[in-house]
Amino acid sequence: MKLLSLFIALSFASSFDSSKSLKDFRTVNLVSWCIVPYDAENRDPEARSKILEELGITKCAYD
């Protein structure tokens, strides 16, 4: 069983393309999530939107 697990892990590791996966973290792919509870400054929605725009984040999700 350990040998099978090792084989599976190695097969995934060899197919892992780090340059491709890093492209997933480009700013255009990022989504701001749940920022209201963690906003220590208690900004209004317009102020939060401005901050996200300055950071280059164009997507925001609200739960």
PDB file of N, CA, C and O in Angstrom:
ATOM      1  N   MET A   1       0.822  -1.187   0.000  1.00  0.00           N
ATOM      2  CA  MET A   1       0.000   0.000   0.000  1.00  0.00           C
ATOM      3  C   MET A   1       0.871   1.258   0.000  1.00  0.00           C
ATOM      4  O   MET A   1       0.579   2.219  -0.712  1.00  0.00           O
ATOM      5  N   LYS A   2       1.943   1.248   0.802  1.00  0.00           N
ATOM      6  CA  LYS A   2       2.837   2.406   0.834  1.00  0.00           C
ATOM      7  C   LYS A   2       3.498   2.614  -0.516  1.00  0.00           C
ATOM      8  O   LYS A   2       3.681   3.750  -0.954  1.00  0.00           O
ATOM      9  N   LEU A   3       3.855   1.528  -1.173  1.00  0.00           N
ATOM     10  CA  LEU A   3       4.490   1.635  -2.483  1.00  0.00           C
ATOM     11  C   LEU A   3       3.529   2.226  -3.497  1.00  0.00           C
ATOM     12  O   LEU A   3       3.934   3.038  -4.328  1.00  0.00           O
ATOM     13  N   LEU A   4       2.276   1.837  -3.444  1.00  0.00           N
ATOM     14  CA  LEU A   4       1.266   2.379  -4.346  1.00  0.00           C
ATOM     15  C   LEU A   4       1.072   3.864  -4.091  1.00  0.00           C
ATOM     16  O   LEU A   4       0.973   4.648  -5.035  1.00  0.00           O
ATOM     17  N   SER A   5       1.016   4.255  -2.831  1.00  0.00           N
ATOM     18  CA  SER A   5       0.874   5.673  -2.486  1.00  0.00           C
ATOM     19  C   SER A   5       2.061   6.477  -2.991  1.00  0.00           C
ATOM     20  O   SER A   5       1.894   7.577  -3.519  1.00  0.00           O
ATOM     21  N   LEU A   6       3.250   5.933  -2.829  1.00  0.00           N
ATOM     22  CA  LEU A   6       4.450   6.606  -3.310  1.00  0.00           C
ATOM     23  C   LEU A   6       4.414   6.751  -4.830  1.00  0.00           C
ATOM     24  O   LEU A   6       4.759   7.807  -5.360  1.00  0.00           O
ATOM     25  N   PHE A   7       4.003   5.712  -5.523  1.00  0.00           N
ATOM     26  CA  PHE A   7       3.917   5.754  -6.974  1.00  0.00           C
ATOM     27  C   PHE A   7       2.932   6.822  -7.438  1.00  0.00           C
ATOM     28  O   PHE A   7       3.215   7.570  -8.374  1.00  0.00           O
ATOM     29  N   ILE A   8       1.782   6.891  -6.786  1.00  0.00           N
ATOM     30  CA  ILE A   8       0.772   7.898  -7.152  1.00  0.00           C
ATOM     31  C   ILE A   8       1.312   9.299  -6.892  1.00  0.00           C
ATOM     32  O   ILE A   8       1.160  10.190  -7.728  1.00  0.00           O
ATOM     33  N   ALA A   9       1.937   9.496  -5.747  1.00  0.00           N
ATOM     34  CA  ALA A   9       2.489  10.813  -5.426  1.00  0.00           C
ATOM     35  C   ALA A   9       3.557  11.224  -6.430  1.00  0.00           C
ATOM     36  O   ALA A   9       3.586  12.375  -6.866  1.00  0.00           O
ATOM     37  N   LEU A  10       4.427  10.305  -6.799  1.00  0.00           N
ATOM     38  CA  LEU A  10       5.487  10.621  -7.752  1.00  0.00           C
ATOM     39  C   LEU A  10       4.929  10.893  -9.146  1.00  0.00           C
ATOM     40  O   LEU A  10       5.452  11.743  -9.867  1.00  0.00           O
ATOM     41  N   SER A  11       3.887  10.189  -9.525  1.00  0.00           N
ATOM     42  CA  SER A  11       3.321  10.418 -10.853  1.00  0.00           C
ATOM     43  C   SER A  11       2.673  11.796 -10.931  1.00  0.00           C
ATOM     44  O   SER A  11       2.748  12.457 -11.966  1.00  0.00           O
ATOM     45  N   PHE A  12       2.035  12.235  -9.842  1.00  0.00           N
ATOM     46  CA  PHE A  12       1.472  13.577  -9.832  1.00  0.00           C
ATOM     47  C   PHE A  12       2.572  14.626  -9.785  1.00  0.00           C
ATOM     48  O   PHE A  12       2.465  15.658 -10.447  1.00  0.00           O
ATOM     49  N   ALA A  13       3.603  14.388  -9.032  1.00  0.00           N
ATOM     50  CA  ALA A  13       4.696  15.351  -8.915  1.00  0.00           C
ATOM     51  C   ALA A  13       5.400  15.549 -10.245  1.00  0.00           C
ATOM     52  O   ALA A  13       5.802  16.667 -10.568  1.00  0.00           O
ATOM     53  N   SER A  14       5.554  14.502 -11.010  1.00  0.00           N
ATOM     54  CA  SER A  14       6.244  14.643 -12.290  1.00  0.00           C
ATOM     55  C   SER A  14       5.403  15.388 -13.309  1.00  0.00           C
ATOM     56  O   SER A  14       5.948  15.984 -14.238  1.00  0.00           O
ATOM     57  N   SER A  15       4.076  15.366 -13.153  1.00  0.00           N
ATOM     58  CA  SER A  15       3.221  16.074 -14.103  1.00  0.00           C
ATOM     59  C   SER A  15       2.919  17.494 -13.646  1.00  0.00           C
ATOM     60  O   SER A  15       2.247  18.242 -14.357  1.00  0.00           O
ATOM     61  N   PHE A  16       3.402  17.872 -12.478  1.00  0.00           N
ATOM     62  CA  PHE A  16       3.143  19.205 -11.942  1.00  0.00           C
ATOM     63  C   PHE A  16       3.994  20.233 -12.661  1.00  0.00           C
ATOM     64  O   PHE A  16       5.221  20.129 -12.681  1.00  0.00           O
ATOM     65  N   ASP A  17       3.360  21.204 -13.237  1.00  0.00           N
ATOM     66  CA  ASP A  17       4.052  22.285 -13.950  1.00  0.00           C
ATOM     67  C   ASP A  17       3.909  23.555 -13.121  1.00  0.00           C
ATOM     68  O   ASP A  17       2.863  24.203 -13.153  1.00  0.00           O
ATOM     69  N   SER A  18       4.948  23.912 -12.382  1.00  0.00           N
ATOM     70  CA  SER A  18       4.853  25.043 -11.468  1.00  0.00           C
ATOM     71  C   SER A  18       4.599  26.349 -12.195  1.00  0.00           C
ATOM     72  O   SER A  18       3.914  27.216 -11.653  1.00  0.00           O
ATOM     73  N   SER A  19       5.120  26.525 -13.396  1.00  0.00           N
ATOM     74  CA  SER A  19       4.889  27.779 -14.108  1.00  0.00           C
ATOM     75  C   SER A  19       3.425  27.918 -14.481  1.00  0.00           C
ATOM     76  O   SER A  19       2.893  29.028 -14.491  1.00  0.00           O
ATOM     77  N   LYS A  20       2.769  26.812 -14.786  1.00  0.00           N
ATOM     78  CA  LYS A  20       1.347  26.859 -15.118  1.00  0.00           C
ATOM     79  C   LYS A  20       0.520  27.153 -13.873  1.00  0.00           C
ATOM     80  O   LYS A  20      -0.402  27.967 -13.924  1.00  0.00           O
ATOM     81  N   SER A  21       0.834  26.508 -12.762  1.00  0.00           N
ATOM     82  CA  SER A  21       0.036  26.705 -11.555  1.00  0.00           C
ATOM     83  C   SER A  21       0.199  28.124 -11.001  1.00  0.00           C
ATOM     84  O   SER A  21      -0.745  28.663 -10.423  1.00  0.00           O
ATOM     85  N   LEU A  22       1.349  28.725 -11.163  1.00  0.00           N
ATOM     86  CA  LEU A  22       1.539  30.095 -10.695  1.00  0.00           C
ATOM     87  C   LEU A  22       0.684  31.073 -11.482  1.00  0.00           C
ATOM     88  O   LEU A  22       0.300  32.118 -10.957  1.00  0.00           O
ATOM     89  N   LYS A  23       0.380  30.752 -12.731  1.00  0.00           N
ATOM     90  CA  LYS A  23      -0.483  31.612 -13.538  1.00  0.00           C
ATOM     91  C   LYS A  23      -1.884  31.676 -12.949  1.00  0.00           C
ATOM     92  O   LYS A  23      -2.604  32.651 -13.163  1.00  0.00           O
ATOM     93  N   ASP A  24      -2.275  30.642 -12.207  1.00  0.00           N
ATOM     94  CA  ASP A  24      -3.589  30.636 -11.575  1.00  0.00           C
ATOM     95  C   ASP A  24      -3.713  31.719 -10.508  1.00  0.00           C
ATOM     96  O   ASP A  24      -4.821  32.135 -10.167  1.00  0.00           O
ATOM     97  N   PHE A  25      -2.588  32.171  -9.986  1.00  0.00           N
ATOM     98  CA  PHE A  25      -2.598  33.164  -8.924  1.00  0.00           C
ATOM     99  C   PHE A  25      -2.380  34.586  -9.426  1.00  0.00           C
ATOM    100  O   PHE A  25      -2.059  35.481  -8.644  1.00  0.00           O
ATOM    101  N   ARG A  26      -2.553  34.793 -10.724  1.00  0.00           N
ATOM    102  CA  ARG A  26      -2.468  36.158 -11.251  1.00  0.00           C
ATOM    103  C   ARG A  26      -3.596  36.998 -10.659  1.00  0.00           C
ATOM    104  O   ARG A  26      -4.640  36.467 -10.280  1.00  0.00           O
ATOM    105  N   THR A  27      -3.386  38.288 -10.581  1.00  0.00           N
ATOM    106  CA  THR A  27      -4.361  39.190  -9.975  1.00  0.00           C
ATOM    107  C   THR A  27      -5.730  39.070 -10.625  1.00  0.00           C
ATOM    108  O   THR A  27      -6.743  39.177  -9.934  1.00  0.00           O
ATOM    109  N   VAL A  28      -5.788  38.852 -11.937  1.00  0.00           N
ATOM    110  CA  VAL A  28      -7.082  38.770 -12.620  1.00  0.00           C
ATOM    111  C   VAL A  28      -7.891  37.555 -12.168  1.00  0.00           C
ATOM    112  O   VAL A  28      -9.106  37.519 -12.364  1.00  0.00           O
ATOM    113  N   ASN A  29      -7.242  36.569 -11.570  1.00  0.00           N
ATOM    114  CA  ASN A  29      -7.935  35.371 -11.098  1.00  0.00           C
ATOM    115  C   ASN A  29      -8.309  35.435  -9.616  1.00  0.00           C
ATOM    116  O   ASN A  29      -9.028  34.567  -9.121  1.00  0.00           O
ATOM    117  N   LEU A  30      -7.831  36.446  -8.913  1.00  0.00           N
ATOM    118  CA  LEU A  30      -8.083  36.519  -7.470  1.00  0.00           C
ATOM    119  C   LEU A  30      -9.469  37.081  -7.173  1.00  0.00           C
ATOM    120  O   LEU A  30      -9.967  37.952  -7.887  1.00  0.00           O
ATOM    121  N   VAL A  31     -10.076  36.573  -6.119  1.00  0.00           N
ATOM    122  CA  VAL A  31     -11.385  37.046  -5.672  1.00  0.00           C
ATOM    123  C   VAL A  31     -11.266  37.411  -4.195  1.00  0.00           C
ATOM    124  O   VAL A  31     -10.851  36.594  -3.373  1.00  0.00           O
ATOM    125  N   SER A  32     -11.629  38.628  -3.877  1.00  0.00           N
ATOM    126  CA  SER A  32     -11.655  39.041  -2.484  1.00  0.00           C
ATOM    127  C   SER A  32     -12.838  38.345  -1.824  1.00  0.00           C
ATOM    128  O   SER A  32     -13.950  38.370  -2.353  1.00  0.00           O
ATOM    129  N   TRP A  33     -12.604  37.722  -0.666  1.00  0.00           N
ATOM    130  CA  TRP A  33     -13.644  36.935  -0.035  1.00  0.00           C
ATOM    131  C   TRP A  33     -13.770  37.306   1.429  1.00  0.00           C
ATOM    132  O   TRP A  33     -12.787  37.279   2.169  1.00  0.00           O
ATOM    133  N   CYS A  34     -14.952  37.645   1.839  1.00  0.00           N
ATOM    134  CA  CYS A  34     -15.275  37.831   3.257  1.00  0.00           C
ATOM    135  C   CYS A  34     -14.390  38.901   3.913  1.00  0.00           C
ATOM    136  O   CYS A  34     -13.789  38.659   4.960  1.00  0.00           O
ATOM    137  N   ILE A  35     -14.315  40.069   3.296  1.00  0.00           N
ATOM    138  CA  ILE A  35     -13.451  41.114   3.853  1.00  0.00           C
ATOM    139  C   ILE A  35     -14.152  41.945   4.915  1.00  0.00           C
ATOM    140  O   ILE A  35     -13.482  42.585   5.725  1.00  0.00           O
ATOM    141  N   VAL A  36     -15.481  41.956   4.937  1.00  0.00           N
ATOM    142  CA  VAL A  36     -16.205  42.802   5.873  1.00  0.00           C
ATOM    143  C   VAL A  36     -15.878  42.478   7.330  1.00  0.00           C
ATOM    144  O   VAL A  36     -15.566  43.397   8.089  1.00  0.00           O
ATOM    145  N   PRO A  37     -15.934  41.212   7.756  1.00  0.00           N
ATOM    146  CA  PRO A  37     -15.663  40.929   9.176  1.00  0.00           C
ATOM    147  C   PRO A  37     -14.224  41.194   9.593  1.00  0.00           C
ATOM    148  O   PRO A  37     -13.943  41.367  10.780  1.00  0.00           O
ATOM    149  N   TYR A  38     -13.310  41.228   8.626  1.00  0.00           N
ATOM    150  CA  TYR A  38     -11.898  41.405   8.951  1.00  0.00           C
ATOM    151  C   TYR A  38     -11.401  42.827   8.702  1.00  0.00           C
ATOM    152  O   TYR A  38     -10.203  43.092   8.802  1.00  0.00           O
ATOM    153  N   ASP A  39     -12.298  43.726   8.384  1.00  0.00           N
ATOM    154  CA  ASP A  39     -11.928  45.114   8.118  1.00  0.00           C
ATOM    155  C   ASP A  39     -11.906  45.873   9.442  1.00  0.00           C
ATOM    156  O   ASP A  39     -12.947  46.309   9.933  1.00  0.00           O
ATOM    157  N   ALA A  40     -10.725  46.028  10.008  1.00  0.00           N
ATOM    158  CA  ALA A  40     -10.581  46.684  11.314  1.00  0.00           C
ATOM    159  C   ALA A  40     -10.969  48.156  11.264  1.00  0.00           C
ATOM    160  O   ALA A  40     -11.310  48.743  12.291  1.00  0.00           O
ATOM    161  N   GLU A  41     -10.918  48.756  10.076  1.00  0.00           N
ATOM    162  CA  GLU A  41     -11.242  50.175   9.933  1.00  0.00           C
ATOM    163  C   GLU A  41     -12.746  50.414   9.753  1.00  0.00           C
ATOM    164  O   GLU A  41     -13.195  51.561   9.746  1.00  0.00           O
ATOM    165  N   ASN A  42     -13.519  49.343   9.608  1.00  0.00           N
ATOM    166  CA  ASN A  42     -14.972  49.457   9.388  1.00  0.00           C
ATOM    167  C   ASN A  42     -15.318  50.389   8.228  1.00  0.00           C
ATOM    168  O   ASN A  42     -16.170  51.268   8.355  1.00  0.00           O
ATOM    169  N   ARG A  43     -14.647  50.184   7.106  1.00  0.00           N
ATOM    170  CA  ARG A  43     -14.888  51.002   5.913  1.00  0.00           C
ATOM    171  C   ARG A  43     -16.269  50.712   5.343  1.00  0.00           C
ATOM    172  O   ARG A  43     -16.850  49.654   5.583  1.00  0.00           O
ATOM    173  N   ASP A  44     -16.781  51.676   4.583  1.00  0.00           N
ATOM    174  CA  ASP A  44     -18.037  51.436   3.879  1.00  0.00           C
ATOM    175  C   ASP A  44     -17.727  50.694   2.573  1.00  0.00           C
ATOM    176  O   ASP A  44     -16.566  50.614   2.170  1.00  0.00           O
ATOM    177  N   PRO A  45     -18.750  50.155   1.914  1.00  0.00           N
ATOM    178  CA  PRO A  45     -18.510  49.377   0.696  1.00  0.00           C
ATOM    179  C   PRO A  45     -17.731  50.126  -0.386  1.00  0.00           C
ATOM    180  O   PRO A  45     -16.917  49.530  -1.091  1.00  0.00           O
ATOM    181  N   GLU A  46     -17.976  51.420  -0.515  1.00  0.00           N
ATOM    182  CA  GLU A  46     -17.269  52.207  -1.529  1.00  0.00           C
ATOM    183  C   GLU A  46     -15.773  52.280  -1.225  1.00  0.00           C
ATOM    184  O   GLU A  46     -14.952  52.184  -2.137  1.00  0.00           O
ATOM    185  N   ALA A  47     -15.416  52.449   0.036  1.00  0.00           N
ATOM    186  CA  ALA A  47     -14.005  52.514   0.423  1.00  0.00           C
ATOM    187  C   ALA A  47     -13.324  51.167   0.214  1.00  0.00           C
ATOM    188  O   ALA A  47     -12.180  51.114  -0.239  1.00  0.00           O
ATOM    189  N   ARG A  48     -14.019  50.074   0.540  1.00  0.00           N
ATOM    190  CA  ARG A  48     -13.450  48.747   0.309  1.00  0.00           C
ATOM    191  C   ARG A  48     -13.243  48.500  -1.182  1.00  0.00           C
ATOM    192  O   ARG A  48     -12.227  47.941  -1.596  1.00  0.00           O
ATOM    193  N   SER A  49     -14.205  48.919  -1.969  1.00  0.00           N
ATOM    194  CA  SER A  49     -14.103  48.769  -3.422  1.00  0.00           C
ATOM    195  C   SER A  49     -12.898  49.520  -3.967  1.00  0.00           C
ATOM    196  O   SER A  49     -12.199  49.023  -4.851  1.00  0.00           O
ATOM    197  N   LYS A  50     -12.655  50.700  -3.449  1.00  0.00           N
ATOM    198  CA  LYS A  50     -11.506  51.499  -3.892  1.00  0.00           C
ATOM    199  C   LYS A  50     -10.187  50.791  -3.554  1.00  0.00           C
ATOM    200  O   LYS A  50      -9.264  50.780  -4.368  1.00  0.00           O
ATOM    201  N   ILE A  51     -10.101  50.208  -2.371  1.00  0.00           N
ATOM    202  CA  ILE A  51      -8.891  49.480  -1.969  1.00  0.00           C
ATOM    203  C   ILE A  51      -8.654  48.291  -2.892  1.00  0.00           C
ATOM    204  O   ILE A  51      -7.531  48.064  -3.344  1.00  0.00           O
ATOM    205  N   LEU A  52      -9.717  47.530  -3.172  1.00  0.00           N
ATOM    206  CA  LEU A  52      -9.569  46.383  -4.072  1.00  0.00           C
ATOM    207  C   LEU A  52      -9.123  46.835  -5.458  1.00  0.00           C
ATOM    208  O   LEU A  52      -8.288  46.188  -6.091  1.00  0.00           O
ATOM    209  N   GLU A  53      -9.678  47.940  -5.922  1.00  0.00           N
ATOM    210  CA  GLU A  53      -9.282  48.478  -7.236  1.00  0.00           C
ATOM    211  C   GLU A  53      -7.805  48.847  -7.244  1.00  0.00           C
ATOM    212  O   GLU A  53      -7.104  48.574  -8.219  1.00  0.00           O
ATOM    213  N   GLU A  54      -7.330  49.458  -6.180  1.00  0.00           N
ATOM    214  CA  GLU A  54      -5.914  49.828  -6.084  1.00  0.00           C
ATOM    215  C   GLU A  54      -5.008  48.591  -6.082  1.00  0.00           C
ATOM    216  O   GLU A  54      -3.882  48.636  -6.579  1.00  0.00           O
ATOM    217  N   LEU A  55      -5.507  47.495  -5.521  1.00  0.00           N
ATOM    218  CA  LEU A  55      -4.746  46.246  -5.493  1.00  0.00           C
ATOM    219  C   LEU A  55      -4.843  45.477  -6.799  1.00  0.00           C
ATOM    220  O   LEU A  55      -4.118  44.504  -7.006  1.00  0.00           O
ATOM    221  N   GLY A  56      -5.737  45.909  -7.681  1.00  0.00           N
ATOM    222  CA  GLY A  56      -5.912  45.234  -8.963  1.00  0.00           C
ATOM    223  C   GLY A  56      -6.851  44.043  -8.889  1.00  0.00           C
ATOM    224  O   GLY A  56      -6.905  43.238  -9.819  1.00  0.00           O
ATOM    225  N   ILE A  57      -7.591  43.920  -7.796  1.00  0.00           N
ATOM    226  CA  ILE A  57      -8.545  42.828  -7.641  1.00  0.00           C
ATOM    227  C   ILE A  57      -9.898  43.308  -8.150  1.00  0.00           C
ATOM    228  O   ILE A  57     -10.459  44.279  -7.644  1.00  0.00           O
ATOM    229  N   THR A  58     -10.409  42.611  -9.158  1.00  0.00           N
ATOM    230  CA  THR A  58     -11.638  43.065  -9.808  1.00  0.00           C
ATOM    231  C   THR A  58     -12.861  42.255  -9.412  1.00  0.00           C
ATOM    232  O   THR A  58     -13.972  42.556  -9.848  1.00  0.00           O
ATOM    233  N   LYS A  59     -12.669  41.231  -8.590  1.00  0.00           N
ATOM    234  CA  LYS A  59     -13.785  40.372  -8.201  1.00  0.00           C
ATOM    235  C   LYS A  59     -13.907  40.362  -6.684  1.00  0.00           C
ATOM    236  O   LYS A  59     -12.909  40.309  -5.965  1.00  0.00           O
ATOM    237  N   CYS A  60     -15.150  40.415  -6.209  1.00  0.00           N
ATOM    238  CA  CYS A  60     -15.396  40.397  -4.777  1.00  0.00           C
ATOM    239  C   CYS A  60     -16.572  39.471  -4.519  1.00  0.00           C
ATOM    240  O   CYS A  60     -17.588  39.557  -5.208  1.00  0.00           O
ATOM    241  N   ALA A  61     -16.448  38.591  -3.540  1.00  0.00           N
ATOM    242  CA  ALA A  61     -17.531  37.703  -3.156  1.00  0.00           C
ATOM    243  C   ALA A  61     -17.991  38.080  -1.761  1.00  0.00           C
ATOM    244  O   ALA A  61     -17.193  38.490  -0.918  1.00  0.00           O
ATOM    245  N   TYR A  62     -19.263  37.939  -1.533  1.00  0.00           N
ATOM    246  CA  TYR A  62     -19.819  38.275  -0.219  1.00  0.00           C
ATOM    247  C   TYR A  62     -20.619  37.086   0.260  1.00  0.00           C
ATOM    248  O   TYR A  62     -21.433  36.540  -0.485  1.00  0.00           O
ATOM    249  N   ASP A  63     -20.398  36.682   1.493  1.00  0.00           N
ATOM    250  CA  ASP A  63     -21.131  35.516   1.994  1.00  0.00           C
ATOM    251  C   ASP A  63     -22.294  35.890   2.838  1.00  0.00           C
ATOM    252  O   ASP A  63     -23.007  35.015   3.330  1.00  0.00           O
TER     253      ASP A  63
END
